[in-house]
Amino acid sequence: MLFNSYTFILLFLPLVAAGYFLLNKYFPIKWARLFLLLASLGFMSFWNVYFTLVLIFSVLFNFTCGSALSAAIVRGAKSKKPIFIIAIAANILYLGFFKYSNFFLENINAVFAGQIGALHILLPIGISFYTFMQIAWLTDIYRSGGFRYDFLSYCLYVTFFPYVISGPIAYHREIIPQLQSEKNRHFNLNNLCRGLFIFSIGLCKKTVIADTLALIANGRFNAPG
């Protein structure tokens, strides 16, 4: 589901926004956040359910590591550094497995005249963005302590559909306070107008400028000679 598709603009986005504010109006905030989380996971599943499973595993692993790191800092334990190193290394290996496995296999075959077959790995969309977002979060905990968010807020921060598939890399101290803000729970016409204006600018850049230039660029990429 592309951001410039009719499905997203006329169906998904209005329904999610309406559902979020209605739930905030009549129910405790946790239900609105849960709805937004499920909508974000559904958005990812629209591309491929496999992508969603990869994302969920990454979120669960990093939240566990972040909680363990925070607890170690509070206790003043010496395990702080090993936990941090293991968490960062695991994230890099997780990202590298999906992005560079076949690259390394090809080089091993070239150097050692091997016959190792390529792995049929589908690169999960957005994996670089949400991996580096979580690495930044872990690094902040390691350096400064704190930043122990509740599980639902953290999951929503990482999986939030406006940026999970194409960035930018969102910083937790910019996003989570907005999700937890009391005033942002309520519908605001001024915010809606601003959001539609900014969205329209991006939509224009995508459909008028980028898609037009793509006709030229794609022709060149398809005929490199």
Secondary structure as GFF3:
##gff-version 3
##sequence-region A 1 225
A	DSSP	alpha_helix	6	6	.	.	.	ID=ss1
A	DSSP	pi_helix	7	12	.	.	.	ID=ss2
A	DSSP	alpha_helix	13	26	.	.	.	ID=ss3
A	DSSP	alpha_helix	29	47	.	.	.	ID=ss4
A	DSSP	alpha_helix	49	75	.	.	.	ID=ss5
A	DSSP	alpha_helix	80	112	.	.	.	ID=ss6
A	DSSP	alpha_helix	127	144	.	.	.	ID=ss7
A	DSSP	alpha_helix	151	159	.	.	.	ID=ss8
A	DSSP	alpha_helix	161	164	.	.	.	ID=ss9
A	DSSP	alpha_helix	172	180	.	.	.	ID=ss10
A	DSSP	three_ten_helix	183	185	.	.	.	ID=ss11
A	DSSP	alpha_helix	189	204	.	.	.	ID=ss12
A	DSSP	pi_helix	205	210	.	.	.	ID=ss13
A	DSSP	alpha_helix	211	222	.	.	.	ID=ss14
###
